[in-house]
Amino acid sequence: MCASRAQQPLSYDIRLPDEAQVDALRLLDASRQVVNLALEQLWPSLDAFMTERTGPAWKHVVKLIGLCADKPSASKFLS
């Protein structure tokens, strides 16, 4: 590795103000649950996800999961 090249960490530890820290940690925990549920639902359709598509990937994920706010199954993701 070149000694003159600066290294940049991929992540940084941050500390939010106390009044925001608790909510941020709660949202982080909730997002982990949602990501895990989405992976469980998408895993059997992995080949379908890898097909060519137009538009952003998140729209494809929503379509494959069948996530709509008016569906009862969406409540586990949106609550």
Residue, then its C-alpha position, 0 to 999 in steps of 0.5 A: m500500500c502506498a504510504s502517501r495515500a490517505q486512508q478513510p474509515l468506512s464508518y464513524d461513531i457518532r453521538l447524537p444529542d441525548e434527546a435524539q439518541v434514544d429515538a435513533l437507536r429505536l429506529l435502528d432496531a426497527s430497521r433491522q427487523v424490517v430488513n430481516l423480514a424483507l430478506e426472508q420474504l425475498w430469498p425464495s424470489l432471489d432469481a426474480f429479483m436479479t432479472e432485468r428491470t427498469g427503475p430503482a431497485w427499491k420499487h422492484v423489492v416493494k413489488l416482489i414483497g407485495l408491500c402496500a400500505d392498505k394490505p394487512s401484511a404491510s402492517k408488520f413493516l409499517s408499524 
